[in-house]
Amino acid sequence: MTALNPTAGPRFLGRKPKSRLDPTRNNTVAGLLAWTAAFIFAIPVLWMVLTSFHSEVDAATNPPSIAAELTLDSYRDFFSGASGLNPWPPLINSATASITSTVLVLLLAIPAAYALSIRPVKKWTDVMFFFLSTKMLPVVAALLPLFLIARNLGALDNIWFLVLLYTSMNLPIAVWMMRSFLAEVPVEMLEAAQIDGAGLLLTLRKVVAPVAMPGIAATALICFIFSWNELLLARVLTGVVAGTAPVFLTSFVSSQGLFLAKVCTAAVIISLPVLLAGFAAQDKLVQGLSLGAVK
């Protein structure tokens, strides 16, 4: 037998084989790719913000003038109504429709998700698929029937009809999201609440809601964004009284004169509520969207 070299052992004592995949290097590469993708997606937004601070002449130059003089004229014209358009009624209409529909969606989605997750009904997967299948129908396919219904009911140019449509539009995705969130609520807590004599409403308010609050916040934010950004239904079913902010934004596009700076200014202002809401709830949004992803 070949004798072992006694001096060779200590050199390898306690040394682990080096992995071909360095975790630190992989994390650095992934981080750089993520920042690069984020910067690419942020370029149009940053360009829109920069253009809103330019004059119409500088905004319309080709190639664009990045180092042009900055001005607040477009913002002054927007809020003062110098262009002949009052921005406050559309902003109030959008806030009314988005906030009200989001509250209604949560009031309906939480009990429905409770029934499908914590107290599952028979064939609950078929129910969930039915909810999700309603989102597969293109909105334009239902546009004419909705228009005829609104006309026959006298609900054209009515903000509350939009609230009803936004609620029905966001309810399926809210039930789908809340079902996965409420499935993470410990059953022991619900059994303890039943032993203490708590009813359904008290259980939802005192037990389920605090535990699922990140999921509720994430669902509410997504429903609010969908309602705030919706254009097609608002464009067809509203007019002067119930016009929303996206419809108001399209009124700045004209075939005559320069309008690029005004459009960018209106787009920045109309985007601010969604950006501020997302920034304020970003921790609960990330926590809610990742809830149940790791077992």
C-alpha positions, -999 to 999 in steps of 0.1 A, spaced: 0 0 0 11 35 -7 20 55 24 2 88 30 22 119 31 18 133 67 26 168 55 -2 170 30 -31 167 55 -28 199 74 -29 220 43 -64 209 35 -76 206 71 -108 227 75 -108 239 39 -140 234 20 -141 229 -18 -146 262 -35 -179 264 -53 -179 273 -90 -208 296 -84 -199 325 -62 -231 338 -44 -216 373 -39 -208 376 -75 -242 363 -86 -260 388 -62 -239 416 -77 -248 407 -112 -285 403 -104 -284 437 -86 -268 454 -116 -293 439 -140 -322 449 -117 -310 485 -115 -304 486 -152 -339 474 -159 -354 499 -134 -334 527 -150 -346 518 -185 -383 517 -173 -378 550 -155 -364 569 -185 -398 577 -201 -411 589 -167 -381 611 -161 -383 625 -196 -420 633 -191 -412 651 -158 -383 670 -175 -405 680 -205 -432 693 -182 -407 720 -169 -398 732 -205 -416 757 -226 -437 745 -255 -411 757 -280 -383 739 -262 -404 708 -257 -412 706 -295 -376 708 -307 -362 679 -327 -338 666 -315 -351 673 -280 -333 700 -260 -323 685 -227 -305 715 -214 -333 740 -222 -344 766 -196 -367 752 -170 -399 770 -162 -432 765 -142 -454 781 -168 -471 749 -177 -480 741 -141 -493 777 -136 -515 774 -167 -527 739 -155 -539 750 -121 -551 784 -131 -572 771 -160 -554 794 -185 -560 769 -212 -597 771 -207 -599 737 -189 -606 734 -152 -586 705 -137 -604 701 -104 -637 685 -114 -620 656 -133 -595 651 -104 -624 650 -79 -644 626 -101 -614 603 -104 -608 604 -66 -645 597 -59 -648 568 -83 -615 552 -73 -618 555 -35 -655 546 -34 -651 516 -57 -620 504 -38 -639 505 -5 -669 486 -20 -646 460 -35 -629 454 -1 -663 451 17 -674 425 -8 -641 407 -15 -631 400 21 -662 380 31 -662 362 -3 -625 353 1 -632 342 37 -658 318 24 -635 304 -2 -604 300 20 -611 297 57 -646 282 52 -642 267 18 -674 259 -2 -678 229 -24 -659 231 -57 -642 264 -47 -617 260 -75 -645 263 -100 -657 294 -83 -622 310 -84 -619 301 -121 -652 317 -128 -641 349 -111 -608 349 -130 -625 341 -164 -645 374 -161 -612 393 -165 -605 375 -198 -634 393 -216 -621 424 -234 -637 456 -220 -644 468 -256 -666 437 -261 -690 449 -233 -688 486 -242 -719 487 -264 -742 468 -240 -730 490 -211 -736 521 -231 -772 509 -239 -778 501 -203 -765 534 -191 -786 553 -217 -818 534 -208 -813 540 -171 -804 576 -176 -769 570 -161 -748 585 -189 -723 611 -176 -730 598 -140 -700 592 -117 -719 567 -96 -725 545 -126 -687 544 -131 -683 535 -94 -706 505 -100 -686 495 -131 -652 499 -114 -664 478 -85 -676 450 -107 -644 452 -128 -620 450 -98 -640 425 -77 -628 393 -93 -591 401 -90 -596 413 -55 -614 380 -45 -586 360 -61 -559 380 -43 -576 380 -9 -583 343 -10 -545 336 -11 -540 361 17 -567 349 40 -556 313 36 -525 322 56 -546 331 87 -540 305 114 -570 283 120 -563 282 157 -570 320 160 -604 315 144 -612 286 166 -603 306 197 -625 335 185 -654 310 181 -649 296 216 -650 332 229 -684 336 211 -673 360 184 -696 362 154 -686 364 117 -684 402 115 -665 404 148 -641 377 136 -635 395 103 -629 428 120 -609 418 151 -590 386 140 -588 383 102 -583 419 92 -553 426 115 -535 394 103 -543 400 66 -537 438 67 -507 436 43 -528 417 18 -557 440 22 -534 470 16 -519 454 -15 -554 446 -29 -567 481 -21 -537 497 -38 -541 476 -70 -578 483 -72 -572 520 -67 -546 521 -95 -568 501 -119 -598 525 -112 -577 557 -114 -560 547 -147 -592 534 -165 -599 554 -197 -621 535 -221 -653 533 -200 -649 568 -187 -643 581 -222 -675 565 -237 -699 568 -207 -691 602 -194 -692 637 -208 -689 671 -191 -701 664 -156 -685 630 -147 -653 631 -168 -623 616 -150 -587 626 -150 -575 603 -178 -603 617 -200 -593 652 -191 -557 644 -200 -567 635 -236 -583 669 -240 -548 685 -242 -539 666 -274 -547 690 -303 -541 690 -340 -533 727 -338 -505 744 -319 -479 731 -295 -492 709 -266 -464 685 -256 -454 704 -224 -490 708 -213 -496 670 -219 -465 661 -198 -476 685 -171 -511 671 -168 -497 635 -170 -473 643 -141 -500 658 -119 -525 630 -127 -499 603 -119 -489 618 -86 -518 603 -65 -510 568 -77 -472 573 -71 -478 588 -37 -502 559 -27 -477 533 -39 -448 550 -21 -467 553 11 -479 516 11 -448 501 -5 -438 481 26 -473 466 29 -475 461 -9 -443 440 -10 -453 421 21 -488 415 9 -478 404 -26 -452 380 -12 -475 366 15 -477 329 12 -449 327 -14 -425 312 12 -437 283 32 
